Amino acid sequence: MRTRRFQGHEVGAVGLGLMGMSWGYSASERDDTASVDLIRRAVDMGVTFIDTAQVYGSGHNEGLLGEALTGIRDRVAVATKTGLVITDPATHSMRRDGTPEHVKRSLEESLNLLGTDTVDLYYLHRVDPEVPLAETWGAMAELVQEGKVRHLGLSEVTRAQAEEAHAIHPVAAVQSELSLWTRDAQGAEGGSAGGGGGMSTSAENPGDVVGWTAENGAAFVPFSPLGRGFLTGAVSVDSIEEGDFRSRHPRFQDEAAEQNMRIVEVVKRVAERKGATPAQVAIAWTMAQGEHVIPIPGTKKMRYLKDNVGAAEVDLTAEDLRELDSVPAPVGSRY
């Protein structure tokens, strides 16, 4: 696979997000043994930038990754996150906790589950409005000084928040949602494809965070580059099982989903012209937003892993990008 640079090291141009193996999507399809096998197979295919979080299954996801990396830990850049605590697993409800005590305690828990002495990238999963960012980030910087973390990252932040943290300790990566139907992180008006219809996690427009990361030597890491599966054209409203959080997602409701298929049709048209799959085109679009962009599509199935990895070899032309950039705005907010 082609590679991209992360803090002086080469990593696979397409990473792997593990959330769905433990949390959020299609519980009936989860299989721990298959997930461990898939992670190990992904590493063999050149996927060396792997993302998990403490909140994904209350540590279950980190445990899976730790098991999968037995004997191959040195081949992978491991990213995990802190700052969120599950309050109701059934509804996927969470609260934020950015206290120094929490971020330090949760790292010890993560290291134990991951079976490693050091995390390559430690994200603040969400900024806690009740705790000054400087206080949280300062505590995380101490973990770098202690040698337990190599680099620090932020998730779903504004440009101003990234600048505030960066002034205290270097921000190595920002992870936010970015796809053909969600462009908040590019400072798009309304945050969505076509310039409208999206909803930021902040009361303000986050600004061009993708541009900020490029300017400051940080990676930008898109999660949900496939629009939670919708942009592949393989996910229908009827196929989403009870308990899958997409069943409550505004963009997956009947009328909205029907109108949002207009976006998928454009992706399919470009994919057919390129001899690629819609998934590969959607992922390749995120990669085309900058050489510092490393998407982390998630999957539990080997055939989709191969599909996602193949996106690294899809070169979109200026014409392709113009067509994709002009897709209709999505119907429904992103949360």
Residue pairs with C-beta under 8 A, 6 or more apart in sequence:
1 12
1 13
1 14
1 45
1 46
1 47
1 309
1 312
1 313
2 12
2 13
2 312
2 313
3 10
3 11
3 12
3 13
3 46
4 10
4 11
4 12
4 13
4 219
4 291
4 292
4 293
4 294
5 11
5 291
5 292
6 49
6 77
6 121
6 172
6 173
6 219
6 294
7 150
7 151
7 172
7 219
9 77
11 48
11 49
11 77
11 294
12 45
12 46
12 47
12 48
12 49
12 309
12 312
13 287
13 294
13 312
14 47
14 283
14 287
14 294
14 295
14 296
14 297
14 308
14 309
14 311
14 312
15 47
15 48
15 49
15 50
15 51
15 221
15 294
15 295
15 296
15 297
16 39
16 42
16 47
16 49
16 50
16 51
16 296
16 297
16 298
16 299
16 305
16 308
17 51
17 223
17 296
17 297
17 298
18 35
18 39
18 50
18 51
18 52
18 56
18 61
18 64
18 65
18 298
19 25
19 51
19 52
19 53
19 56
19 61
19 298
20 26
20 298
20 299
20 300
21 30
21 32
21 35
21 56
21 61
21 64
21 298
21 300
22 30
22 56
22 57
22 60
22 61
22 64
23 55
23 56
23 57
23 60
23 61
23 92
24 56
24 92
24 244
24 245
25 228
25 229
25 244
25 245
25 246
26 240
26 241
26 244
26 300
27 241
27 243
27 244
28 241
29 300
29 301
30 300
31 300
32 64
34 300
35 64
35 68
35 300
36 64
36 67
36 68
38 299
38 300
38 301
38 302
38 305
39 50
39 64
39 65
39 68
39 69
40 68
40 72
41 302
41 305
42 50
42 305
42 309
43 50
43 69
43 72
43 75
43 76
45 305
45 306
45 309
46 309
47 305
47 309
48 75
48 76
48 77
49 76
49 77
49 79
49 294
49 296
50 65
50 76
50 77
50 78
50 79
51 79
51 80
51 175
51 221
51 223
51 296
52 61
52 62
52 64
52 65
52 78
52 79
52 80
52 81
52 114
53 61
53 62
53 80
53 81
53 84
53 123
53 125
54 62
54 80
54 81
54 82
54 84
54 106
54 109
54 110
55 81
55 84
55 85
55 86
55 94
55 125
56 62
58 86
58 89
59 109
59 110
59 113
62 80
62 110
62 113
62 114
63 113
65 78
65 114
66 113
66 114
66 115
66 116
67 115
69 76
69 78
69 114
69 115
69 116
70 115
73 115
73 116
76 120
77 120
77 121
78 114
78 116
78 119
78 120
78 121
79 119
79 120
79 121
79 122
79 123
79 153
79 173
79 175
79 221
80 110
80 114
80 119
80 121
80 122
80 123
81 122
81 123
81 124
81 125
81 155
82 102
82 103
82 106
82 107
82 110
82 122
82 123
82 124
82 125
82 140
83 96
83 97
83 98
83 102
83 103
83 123
83 124
83 125
83 126
83 127
83 128
83 136
84 94
84 95
84 96
84 97
84 125
84 126
85 94
85 95
85 96
85 97
85 102
86 92
86 93
86 94
87 93
87 94
87 95
90 243
92 245
96 126
96 127
96 128
96 129
96 130
97 128
97 131
98 124
98 127
98 128
98 130
98 131
98 133
98 135
98 136
99 128
99 131
99 135
99 136
100 135
100 136
100 138
100 139
103 124
103 136
103 139
103 140
103 143
104 139
104 142
104 143
107 119
107 122
107 143
107 148
107 149
110 119
111 117
111 118
111 119
111 148
117 147
117 148
118 147
118 148
118 149
118 150
119 148
119 149
119 150
120 150
120 151
121 149
121 150
121 151
121 152
121 153
121 172
121 173
122 140
122 143
122 149
122 151
122 152
122 153
123 152
123 153
123 154
123 155
123 173
123 175
124 136
124 137
124 140
124 152
124 153
124 154
124 155
125 155
126 155
126 156
126 201
127 133
127 136
127 154
127 157
127 161
128 136
133 161
133 164
133 165
134 164
134 165
134 168
137 152
137 164
137 165
137 168
137 169
138 168
138 169
140 149
140 152
140 169
141 152
141 168
141 169
143 149
144 150
144 151
144 152
144 169
151 170
151 172
151 173
152 165
152 169
152 170
152 171
152 172
153 171
153 172
153 173
153 174
153 175
153 218
153 221
154 161
154 162
154 165
154 171
154 173
154 174
154 175
155 174
155 175
155 176
156 175
156 176
156 177
156 201
157 165
157 174
157 176
157 206
157 209
158 202
158 204
158 205
158 206
158 207
158 209
159 187
159 206
159 207
159 208
159 209
159 212
160 207
162 171
162 174
162 209
162 212
162 213
162 216
162 218
163 212
165 171
166 216
170 217
170 218
171 213
171 216
171 218
172 218
172 219
173 213
173 218
173 219
173 220
173 221
174 185
174 209
174 212
174 213
174 218
174 219
174 220
174 221
175 220
175 221
175 222
175 223
175 296
176 184
176 185
176 206
176 209
176 220
176 221
176 222
176 223
177 184
177 185
177 222
177 223
177 224
177 334
178 184
178 185
178 186
178 210
178 220
178 222
178 223
178 224
178 225
178 286
178 289
178 293
178 295
179 222
179 224
179 225
179 226
179 227
179 231
179 282
179 285
179 286
180 193
180 227
180 231
180 263
180 267
180 282
180 285
180 324
180 327
181 192
181 193
181 227
181 230
181 231
181 251
181 260
181 263
181 327
181 330
182 191
182 192
182 193
182 198
182 224
182 227
182 330
182 334
183 191
183 192
183 193
183 198
184 191
184 192
184 198
184 200
184 201
184 205
184 206
184 334
185 206
185 208
185 209
185 210
185 220
185 222
186 208
186 209
186 210
186 211
186 289
187 205
187 206
187 207
187 208
187 209
187 211
188 195
188 198
189 195
189 196
189 205
190 196
190 197
190 198
190 329
191 198
191 199
191 200
191 205
191 206
191 334
192 198
192 329
192 330
192 334
193 263
193 327
193 328
193 329
193 330
194 326
194 327
194 328
194 329
194 330
195 329
196 329
197 329
197 330
197 331
197 332
197 333
198 330
198 333
198 334
199 333
199 334
199 335
200 206
201 335
209 220
210 220
210 289
210 290
210 293
212 218
213 219
213 220
213 290
213 292
214 220
214 290
214 292
218 292
219 292
219 293
219 294
220 289
220 290
220 292
220 293
220 294
221 293
221 294
221 295
221 296
222 286
222 293
222 295
222 296
223 296
225 282
225 283
225 285
225 286
225 295
225 296
225 297
226 232
226 279
226 282
226 283
226 297
227 251
227 263
227 282
228 235
228 246
228 249
228 252
229 235
229 246
230 251
230 252
230 257
230 260
230 264
231 263
231 264
231 267
231 278
231 279
231 282
232 264
232 277
232 278
232 279
232 282
233 261
233 264
233 267
233 268
233 278
235 246
236 257
237 252
237 253
237 254
237 257
240 246
240 247
240 252
241 247
246 252
249 332
249 335
250 256
250 332
250 333
250 334
250 335
251 257
251 260
251 330
251 331
251 332
251 333
251 334
252 332
253 332
255 331
256 330
256 331
256 332
259 328
259 331
260 330
260 331
260 332
262 327
262 328
263 327
263 328
263 330
264 278
266 323
266 324
266 326
266 327
266 328
267 278
267 281
267 282
267 324
267 327
268 278
269 323
270 281
270 316
270 320
270 323
270 324
271 277
271 278
271 280
271 281
273 320
274 280
274 281
274 314
274 316
274 320
276 284
276 310
276 311
276 314
277 307
277 310
279 297
279 304
279 307
279 308
279 311
280 307
280 308
280 310
280 311
280 314
281 311
281 314
281 316
281 320
281 324
282 311
283 295
283 297
283 308
283 311
283 314
284 311
284 312
284 314
284 315
284 316
285 316
285 321
285 324
286 293
286 295
287 293
287 295
287 311
287 312
288 316
288 321
295 311
297 308
297 311
299 305
299 308
316 324
